[in-house]
Amino acid sequence: MTIAIYARNTKDNFPDYLERLLKIASAENFSVIVYEPYLEYLSSEFHKTFNTPVFSSSEQLIAKADFVISLGGDGTMLETLELVRKSGIPVLGVNTGRLGFLATVYKEDFEKAITLLIQEKYTLDKRELIELDKSIACFNDVNYALNEFTIHKKESSAMINIDTYVDGVFLNSYFADGLIISTPTGSTAYSLSCGGPIIMPDSDNFILTPIAPHNLNVRPIVISNNKILSFNVSGRSDEYNVSLDSRSHTIKNNTTLKIKLADFKFNMVCLEGQHFFETLRNKLLWGLDKRH
């Protein structure tokens, strides 16, 4: 078995994590490969040297890894999706940052999580993805997202008009700063911050959440994800921004955008004892009385 570790170059991802993983790997007889820029960061920032095989591309990771440990937060998990792509390699998220709904393992439980993983005490939480039509070539082969697809105004002042269709049937013209089309996974991300509902990860839905709409009676709507959604954007500016998770590009007005459910899923490792409801309670502080 080979476990890959991916992390950003941040001070929270200190060498101790890799040291502990390598110690367990030696005792349990499995291999470890490390994202090369992260290994170089540990060497330059912490003066730590590891004689460990590396990977630096999606192709190298897919060819070698059986599992990936994403060390960081939810943003790091979204970057991990760009590496595993359609391979189906399971990803375990370890949260070394702050609030995180995808990186569900607390840093204090790092060694316990590795033990459960190698003992196969886990299930795969298969998360659905949203896919942008490939005729919009700006995202190349990574034309999909785990959390959301977002349309957003480019200029700081003028709102945009987003004509929205569901399977070719007109739904609404959103006059707003933008529109978020979220997966169930993304219901706890950008959509939530704009007033969207939380839905279960296996709900088979999309959430359409307007960003600062001009009409106060426009509210988020949940629709089945077996629909094809299309959009045409107009406004004072000649361009607007679209994003898939954290990746963003500028698009010309009157370009028709189409999105649908992707034909593959992102495999998140759910360790024994973990549950989505527990994550909600812990992250959103449900049930805690702050009056004392």
C-alpha positions as CSV (number, residue, x, y, z in Angstrom):
1,M,0.0,0.0,0.0
2,T,1.2,3.5,-0.8
3,I,-0.1,6.6,1.0
4,A,0.5,10.0,-0.6
5,I,0.5,13.2,1.4
6,Y,-0.5,16.5,-0.1
7,A,-0.1,19.8,1.8
8,R,0.2,23.5,1.2
9,N,3.4,25.4,2.2
10,T,2.0,26.8,5.4
11,K,3.4,27.0,9.0
12,D,0.5,24.9,10.3
13,N,1.7,21.9,8.3
14,F,4.9,21.4,10.3
15,P,7.2,18.4,9.8
16,D,5.8,16.4,12.8
17,Y,3.0,15.1,10.7
18,L,5.3,13.6,8.1
19,E,7.6,12.3,10.8
20,R,4.8,10.5,12.5
21,L,3.4,9.1,9.3
22,L,6.8,7.7,8.3
23,K,7.2,6.1,11.7
24,I,3.9,4.3,11.3
25,A,4.8,3.4,7.8
26,S,8.0,1.7,8.9
27,A,6.2,-0.2,11.6
28,E,3.3,-1.3,9.4
29,N,5.2,-1.8,6.2
30,F,3.6,0.6,3.8
31,S,5.0,3.2,1.5
32,V,4.8,7.0,1.6
33,I,5.2,9.5,-1.2
34,V,5.1,13.3,-0.6
35,Y,4.1,16.3,-2.7
36,E,7.5,17.6,-3.8
37,P,6.9,21.4,-3.2
38,Y,5.8,20.6,0.3
39,L,8.9,18.5,1.0
40,E,11.0,21.3,-0.3
41,Y,9.2,23.7,2.0
42,L,9.9,21.6,5.0
43,S,13.6,21.6,4.1
44,S,13.8,25.3,3.6
45,E,11.5,26.5,6.4
46,F,12.2,23.9,9.1
47,H,15.6,22.6,8.0
48,K,14.2,19.1,7.9
49,T,15.4,16.5,5.4
50,F,13.4,13.4,4.5
51,N,14.6,10.7,2.2
52,T,11.1,10.1,0.8
53,P,9.8,9.4,-2.8
54,V,7.9,12.4,-4.2
55,F,5.3,13.3,-6.7
56,S,4.7,16.6,-8.4
57,S,1.9,16.0,-10.9
58,S,-1.5,14.4,-11.1
59,E,-0.1,11.7,-13.4
60,Q,2.6,10.7,-10.9
61,L,0.2,10.6,-8.0
62,I,-2.4,8.5,-9.8
63,A,0.3,6.0,-11.0
64,K,1.7,5.4,-7.4
65,A,-0.9,6.2,-4.7
66,D,-3.6,4.0,-3.1
67,F,-4.7,6.7,-0.7
68,V,-4.1,10.5,-0.3
69,I,-3.9,12.4,2.9
70,S,-4.9,16.0,2.5
71,L,-3.1,18.0,5.2
72,G,-4.6,21.4,5.7
73,G,-8.2,22.5,5.4
74,D,-11.1,22.5,3.0
75,G,-9.2,24.5,0.4
76,T,-6.4,21.9,0.5
77,M,-9.1,19.2,-0.1
78,L,-10.4,21.1,-3.1
79,E,-6.8,21.2,-4.5
80,T,-6.5,17.5,-3.9
81,L,-9.4,16.9,-6.2
82,E,-7.3,18.5,-9.0
83,L,-4.7,15.9,-8.4
84,V,-6.8,12.7,-8.0
85,R,-9.2,13.8,-10.8
86,K,-11.2,10.8,-12.1
87,S,-9.0,8.1,-10.6
88,G,-11.2,7.4,-7.7
89,I,-8.3,7.4,-5.2
90,P,-9.7,7.9,-1.7
91,V,-8.8,11.0,0.1
92,L,-8.5,11.5,3.9
93,G,-8.7,15.1,5.1
94,V,-6.8,16.1,8.2
95,N,-7.7,19.6,9.4
96,T,-4.6,21.6,10.5
97,G,-6.4,24.9,10.0
98,R,-9.7,26.4,11.2
99,L,-13.3,25.6,10.2
100,G,-13.5,22.7,7.8
101,F,-16.4,20.5,6.6
102,L,-14.3,18.3,4.3
103,A,-11.1,17.9,6.3
104,T,-12.9,16.1,9.2
105,V,-10.0,14.5,11.1
106,Y,-8.7,16.7,13.9
107,K,-4.9,17.2,14.0
108,E,-4.9,15.7,17.5
109,D,-6.3,12.5,16.1
110,F,-3.7,12.2,13.2
111,E,-2.1,8.9,14.3
112,K,-5.4,7.3,15.3
113,A,-6.7,8.2,11.8
114,I,-3.8,6.6,10.1
115,T,-4.2,3.4,12.2
116,L,-7.9,3.2,11.3
117,L,-7.1,3.7,7.7
118,I,-4.5,0.9,7.5
119,Q,-6.8,-1.4,9.5
120,E,-9.5,-0.7,6.8
121,K,-11.9,0.7,9.4
122,Y,-13.5,3.2,7.1
123,T,-16.2,3.6,4.4
124,L,-16.0,5.6,1.2
125,D,-18.2,8.7,1.2
126,K,-18.8,9.2,-2.6
127,R,-19.4,12.9,-3.2
128,E,-21.1,14.1,-6.3
129,L,-19.4,16.7,-8.5
130,I,-20.7,19.5,-10.8
131,E,-19.3,19.7,-14.3
132,L,-19.1,22.7,-16.7
133,D,-19.7,22.0,-20.4
134,K,-16.3,21.4,-22.2
135,S,-17.1,24.0,-24.8
136,I,-15.9,26.5,-22.2
137,A,-12.3,25.5,-22.5
138,C,-10.8,27.8,-19.9
139,F,-10.6,25.1,-17.2
140,N,-9.1,22.5,-19.5
141,D,-9.6,18.9,-18.3
142,V,-10.4,20.0,-14.7
143,N,-13.8,21.3,-15.7
144,Y,-15.6,20.1,-12.5
145,A,-16.0,21.1,-8.9
146,L,-16.7,19.5,-5.5
147,N,-18.4,22.5,-3.9
148,E,-19.8,24.9,-6.4
149,F,-19.9,26.6,-9.8
150,T,-20.2,30.3,-9.4
151,I,-21.1,33.2,-11.7
152,H,-20.0,36.6,-10.3
153,K,-19.8,40.1,-11.5
154,K,-16.3,41.4,-12.5
155,E,-16.7,45.0,-11.7
156,S,-17.1,46.2,-8.1
157,S,-20.3,48.3,-8.7
158,A,-22.6,47.0,-11.4
159,M,-24.8,44.0,-10.9
160,I,-25.3,41.4,-13.6
161,N,-28.4,39.7,-15.1
162,I,-28.3,35.9,-15.2
163,D,-31.0,34.3,-17.3
164,T,-31.3,30.8,-16.0
165,Y,-32.8,27.7,-17.6
166,V,-33.5,24.1,-16.3
167,D,-33.5,21.5,-19.1
168,G,-34.2,24.4,-21.5
169,V,-37.1,25.7,-19.6
170,F,-36.8,29.3,-18.3
171,L,-36.5,29.5,-14.5
172,N,-35.6,33.1,-13.6
173,S,-33.5,36.2,-14.4
174,Y,-31.3,36.8,-11.4
175,F,-30.4,40.5,-11.1
176,A,-27.6,40.2,-8.5
177,D,-23.9,40.2,-7.8
178,G,-23.8,36.6,-8.9
179,L,-25.3,33.1,-8.6
180,I,-23.9,30.0,-6.8
181,I,-24.8,26.6,-8.1
182,S,-23.8,24.2,-5.3
183,T,-23.5,20.5,-4.8
184,P,-24.8,18.9,-1.6
185,T,-21.1,19.0,-0.4
186,G,-20.9,22.7,-1.2
187,S,-24.1,23.4,0.8
188,T,-21.9,24.1,3.8
189,A,-19.5,26.4,1.9
190,Y,-20.1,29.6,-0.2
191,S,-23.8,28.8,-0.6
192,L,-24.3,28.7,3.2
193,S,-22.7,32.0,3.7
194,C,-25.2,33.5,1.2
195,G,-28.2,32.1,3.0
196,G,-28.5,28.7,1.2
197,P,-29.8,25.6,3.0
198,I,-27.7,22.7,4.4
199,I,-28.5,19.5,2.7
200,M,-27.3,15.9,3.2
201,P,-24.3,14.9,1.0
202,D,-26.3,12.1,-0.7
203,S,-29.3,14.3,-1.5
204,D,-28.9,14.2,-5.3
205,N,-29.6,17.9,-5.7
206,F,-28.2,21.2,-6.8
207,I,-28.8,24.5,-4.9
208,L,-29.2,27.7,-6.7
209,T,-28.2,30.6,-4.3
210,P,-28.2,34.2,-5.5
211,I,-25.5,36.5,-4.3
212,A,-26.9,39.8,-3.0
213,P,-30.0,39.8,-5.3
214,H,-31.7,43.1,-6.0
215,N,-35.1,41.6,-5.6
216,L,-35.7,40.7,-1.9
217,N,-38.2,37.9,-2.8
218,V,-35.6,35.9,-4.7
219,R,-34.5,33.0,-2.5
220,P,-32.4,29.9,-2.9
221,I,-34.0,27.0,-4.7
222,V,-33.2,23.2,-4.6
223,I,-33.6,21.2,-7.8
224,S,-32.8,17.7,-8.8
225,N,-29.2,17.2,-10.1
226,N,-30.4,15.1,-13.1
227,K,-31.2,18.4,-14.8
228,I,-29.0,20.4,-17.2
229,L,-28.7,24.0,-16.2
230,S,-27.8,26.8,-18.6
231,F,-27.1,30.4,-18.1
232,N,-26.7,33.6,-20.2
233,V,-25.2,36.6,-18.5
234,S,-25.5,40.3,-19.5
235,G,-24.7,43.6,-17.8
236,R,-22.9,46.9,-18.1
237,S,-19.5,45.2,-18.2
238,D,-18.5,43.2,-21.2
239,E,-17.1,40.4,-19.0
240,Y,-17.9,38.5,-15.8
241,N,-16.2,35.8,-13.7
242,V,-16.9,32.2,-13.4
243,S,-15.3,29.8,-10.9
244,L,-15.2,26.1,-10.2
245,D,-14.4,25.9,-6.5
246,S,-11.3,28.1,-6.1
247,R,-10.4,28.3,-9.8
248,S,-11.6,31.3,-11.6
249,H,-11.7,32.7,-15.2
250,T,-13.2,35.7,-17.0
251,I,-15.9,35.1,-19.6
252,K,-17.4,37.3,-22.3
253,N,-21.0,38.4,-22.0
254,N,-23.7,36.4,-23.9
255,T,-21.7,33.2,-23.6
256,T,-24.0,30.3,-22.9
257,L,-22.9,28.2,-20.0
258,K,-24.1,24.7,-19.3
259,I,-23.5,22.6,-16.2
260,K,-24.6,19.1,-15.2
261,L,-23.8,16.3,-12.7
262,A,-20.4,14.9,-13.4
263,D,-20.2,11.2,-14.4
264,F,-17.7,10.3,-11.6
265,K,-17.4,10.9,-7.9
266,F,-14.9,12.1,-5.3
267,N,-14.1,9.4,-2.8
268,M,-13.7,10.8,0.7
269,V,-12.5,8.5,3.5
270,C,-15.0,8.3,6.4
271,L,-13.4,6.7,9.3
272,E,-15.1,4.5,11.8
273,G,-17.1,6.6,14.2
274,Q,-17.4,9.6,11.9
275,H,-20.8,11.0,10.6
276,F,-21.9,14.1,8.8
277,F,-24.2,15.1,11.6
278,E,-21.3,15.0,14.1
279,T,-19.4,17.3,11.7
280,L,-22.3,19.8,11.6
281,R,-22.6,19.9,15.4
282,N,-18.9,20.4,15.9
283,K,-18.3,22.9,13.2
284,L,-21.5,25.0,13.7
285,L,-21.4,24.7,17.5
286,W,-24.9,23.3,17.6
287,G,-26.2,22.4,21.1
288,L,-23.7,24.5,22.9
289,D,-25.0,27.1,25.4
290,K,-22.9,30.2,25.2
291,R,-24.9,32.2,27.7
292,H,-22.7,31.1,30.7
